[in-house]
């Protein structure tokens, strides 16, 4: 009887000990997960920080908002191609314009990862001196996240499949994340143009922009979404959003290194796919630079709206605000005059008349979409509905532009 009692007591002790160990282990895992995925950046704090910088920028103790601009790809890994144009080229074109715009803001300190001469020497030196640390950084974060996934503390899922990056690119991208963390950047913006596997020739099935943000479980997810929303609202004024079924205007993603795969990014991070590279108006010799500058301008507006907690700035193509048409225009014409006409009709709610910006992009080509919108404008203003931009229509457009600018 005593032996049975002793065995019973020992069994109880073993049972309680096992449960204590399991409970302790689970509590530790929960604690570590909560720390690992603790919010690393906060929109309200960034708004307040920028506000203080703007008001007290004469004080050396007030730190500016630090923004890192990353033109995707480089001369070795050039990304998607359209004819002889590489994605790396047009990524850099947009990035440089965005850098120039943001750099004029006294409350912002802007850093661009690469320019026409290659990678910024500061980053290049960092990459060289921290090669082993970057590999360890990626490995340790990955191991931690895999453990949490196995323990069921976080969910793992894939929204959009991405091509695997070469090892060199992987090292650079994780290097950028570590660099941004250690140098205290508040916002990181990756600039890209899209493509899809299996495309052949100079045309494709999809069009429009998408903005990728960290998946909602990540430390920088909430504030990154806030910025993406502001940029998205600006881009929508003149550009179509993606019609690729697996994408949307804003896409949450766990796997993209640029926005913090394995929770490796502390800053607000967005990756903007401005459209598909085969949408030829991005690279057109006559209007391509104007289009790319507008992408940069609307991104800049979105960043300022985010930092200033402002609503959407409705201005589009400010470079065309004073445009004066010297020639008449009709179906089949191309160039800056057509772009200015499409922008005017869009500003006044006529373009696109029938369809969307996916089927009727503001692209400087006078086709059926432009003609239809112009006819609607002419009818509403008691003009001959010819779909031809002549002197009478130009006179009415001129008056409306003057009223808009007053």
N, C-alpha and C positions, 0 to 999 in steps of 0.2 A: 504493500500500500504506500509505504514511504517512497519506494522507488518510482511508483507511478506518479506520485505528487511531485517528486523532484524533476522527473521528465517533463511533466506538464509545465512546471515553472520555467525550465530551460527553454521549452518550446515557445512560451509566451515571450521570454526575453529575446530570443532569436527573431521572432515575428515582429516585435516592436522595434528592434534594432534595424531590421531590414526596411521596415516602413519609414523609420526615421531617416535612414540613409537615402532612400528613394525620394522622400519629401524634401530633404535638404538639397539633394541633387537637382530636383525639379525647381525648387525655389531659386537655387543658384543660377540655373539656366534661364529662368524667367528674368532674374535680375540682370544678368549679362545681356540678354536680348534687349531689355528696356534701355540699357546704357548704350549698346551698340547702335540702336536705332533711335536714340534720343534726338529730338529736333536740333539740327545744327545751325539753322538760319531762320530768321523770322522777318516777315514782310513789314510789320509795324515798326520794328527796330530799324530796318533799313530806311524806311520813309522818314523816321525821326532823325536818323543820322544824316541823311541828305539834306533835310530841312535845316539842321544846325549848321551844316557845312556851308549852305547857301547864305545863311544869315550872318554867320561868324567866320567867314572864310579868311579874314585877316588874322585870326588867332592860330598860331602854329600848333596849339594843342588839339585843334579840331582836325580829325583825320578825314580825308576825302573818301568818297565811295570808289572802291577799286573794281574796275571792270576788265576782264580778260577776253580778248577777241581771238578766236581760233579759226582761221581759214582752213577748211578741211583739205586733206591730202597735201601733196608737195610734188616736187619735180621728179621724184623717184616713183612714188605711188600716186599717179595723177587722177585716179578716180574715173568717173564716167566720161564718155567722149561723144562729141557731135561733130562729124566731119573732122577737121583738124583742130577743133577747140577742145581743150580738156577741162574737166570740172575744176581742177586745181587753179586754172587761170581765172575762171569767172568767180570762183569762191573768193579769191584774193581781191578781185575787182570790187566786189560788194564789201568785203571786210575793210579795205583801205578807206572807202567812202564812209563807212560806219565809224571807223576810228577817227577820221577827220572831224566828223560831226560831234561825236562825244567828247573829243579832246578839247573842243572849244568851251565846254562847260566847266566853269571854275570849281565846281563841287565834285568833279569826277576825275579820277586818275586812271587813264586808259593804257593798256599794254596789249600789243598785237604780237602773237607768237611768231609769225613769219611775214616777210615783205618781199619785194622784188629781188632782194639779195639772198634770200633764204631765211633760215630760222634766226630769230633774235639772238645775238651773242650771249646775252644773259641766260636765256633758256638753254641754249646749246651747251654752255658751260655746266649748267645745272644737270643736264641730261648725262653728260660725260662723267661728272664727278659723283653721281648718285646711282649709277647703273645697278649695282648690287642691292642698294636700298629700295629701288623701285621694284625690282623683282620680288624682294621680300615683302614689300608693302602689298603688292597684288596677291601674293601667295597667302599671307596671313589673313587678309580680309576675306579671301575666297574660302579658306578653311573654316573661319568663324561662321560665315553665312551657310556653308554646307552643313555644319553641325546643327545650326538652328532649323534648317529645312528638315533634316533627319528627325529632329526632336519635335517637329510639328509646330514650332513657335512662329514660323513665317511660312507663307505660301509661295511656291515657285510656279511661274507660268510664263508663257511666251505669247505675245500679241502679234508681232510681225517678225517673220524670219529675216535674218540679216546674213550677208556674206561673211565668211570668216576672214578676219584681218590677218595679214602677214605678221610674223613675230616682231619685225622691226616697228611696224605701225602700232602693235599692241604695246610695246615698250614706250613709244612716244606718247601714246594716249594716257597710259597710267602715269607716265612722267608728268604730263600736263595736270592731271588730277592732284598728284602729290605736290607739285609746284604751286598750284592754286591754293591748296590747303595751307602750306607752310608760309606762303607770302601773304596770306590773309586777304585773298580776293573775295569780294562780296558777290559778284556775278560773273559767270562764264558763259559766253555765247559762241557756239560752234556753227559755222556757216557752210551749207552744202547745197547742191542741186541733186535731184533724184534720178533714178533709172530703175529698171526692173529686169530680172533675169530672163534671158531668151529673146530680148528685143532684137529685131533685125532691120537694117536700113535706117532711114532718117525720120521715120515716124513711129508713133507708139500709141497704145490704147488709152493711156491715162494722162491726166493733167492736174495742175494745182499744187498748193503748198500744204505741208504738214509741219507741226512743231512737236518734237519729241521731248518728253519730260520724264524725270525719274518716277518709277512706279510708287504708288501711294504709301508703301511700307517704308520707303527710304527716308533717311534723316532730312534730306533737302527737298522732299517731294512737294510739300504744301506751298512753300514760297516760290518754287520753280514753276508750279502751275499758275500761280498768280501773275508772274511775269509773262508766261506764255499767253495767257488770256489777253493781256494788254497788247502784246505784239500782234496776236491773231486778229483782234478787232481793227487794228490799223491796216494790216495787209488786206483784209477783206474789202476795204474801200475800193481797191483797184485790181485785185488779183483773185483768181479762183482758188478755192480750197480743194484739196485732193479728192478725186473721185475714184481712187483705188479702194476697193471694197474693204480691205483690212486696215486702211488708214482712216483718219478723220482729221479735223482741224488741229486737235491736240491729242497726242498719243502717249499713253503711259508705257514705259519700257523698263524691264529689269536688266537687259543684257547689253545695251549700248554702253561701251566704255566711256564715251565722251560725257555722258550725263551721270556717271557714277556707278557702273556695274560693280556688284559686291559692296555697295555702300561706300565707295571710295572718294566721293566728292562731298565736301562740306558746304561749298558755296551754292547759291542759286545757279542752276545749270539748265540750259536749253540747247537743243540741236534743231536748227531750222533747215528744212528741205524746202527751198523757195519755189520749186516747181520741177518739172522734168526737163532734162538738159536738151532734149530734142524739140522742145517748144521753141521754135527758131527765133522768136523775137528777143529771147535772152541774149542771143549771140549775133543778131543782125548788125551789119556794119553801119547802117544809118541811125538806128535807134537803140541798139543794144546797150550802149553805155548809159543812155537816159533811163532805160528800164531798170538796169542794175542800180543806178543811183537812187531811183525811186524805192526800190526794195530796201536799200540802206536807210533812206529817209524815213520810211514808215516804221522800220525796226527801231530807229532812233526815237521816233515819236512814242512808240510803245514803251521803250525803256524809261523815257522821261515821265510818261503817264503813270508808270509803276512807281517810280521814286517820288513823284509829287502827288500821288494818289488822285490823279485827274481822270476825267472822262476822255473818250476818244476825240482826237483832233481830226476834224473832218477834211482838212486841206489835203489835196492830192496834186501831184505834179506841179509844185510851186514854180519850177523852172519854166513852165508853160503858161503861167498866169497872165503874162503880158504878151502872149503870142499874137502876131498879126499875120493873117493869111494873105499872101501875095498872089496866089493863083486859085482858080476855081478847082473843085475836087469832085470826082465822080467814081463810080464803081470801077475797080481795077487799079486805082492809084495806091501808092505806098509812101511811107516816110513820116517825117515829123509833123507835117500838116494834118495828116490823117490821125496821128496819135493825139494831137491837140484837139481835134474835132471829137474823137471818141471820149476823151477825158471831159470835155465840156458837156457832152450829152450824158455821160455818166453822172457828173456832178448835179445835173438838173433832173435826174431820174428817168431819162429816156433810154439809156443804154445799159444793158441790152434790152431791146424792146420785147423780143420773143426769144427765150432761151436763158442761159446762164453765162457767167464769165468763163465757164469751161468750154462751152460751145461757141461763145462769142467773146474771146479775150480782147482786152485793150492792147492791140498788137501793131498798130500802125498800118494795117491792111484794110482798104476800103472794099468790104465784101457785102454780102446780103444783110448781115447783122447791122452794119453801119448804115446802109441804105434804109433799112426798115426803121431804125431809130430816128434817122434824119427826117423821114417822111412823117413820122408821128409828131416830131417837133414842129415841122412846117404846118401841119394841120392845126395844131393847138395854137399857133401864132398867126393864123389866117394868111399863110403864104402858099404859093403854088406847091402842091405836094409832088415834087419831081424826084426827090431823092438825090438831087444835084446841089452841091454847095456853090451858089452863085452870089452875086452882089446883094440881092434883096435879103437872102438868108443871112449873109455875113453882117449886114447892117443890124439886124435884129439880135444876132449873137453878140455883137459889139456892145449894144445897149445893155443887154443882160449881164455881160461881164463887168461893165462899169458899175451897175447897181450892186453887183455882188461884192465889189471891192470897196464900196463906200462904207 
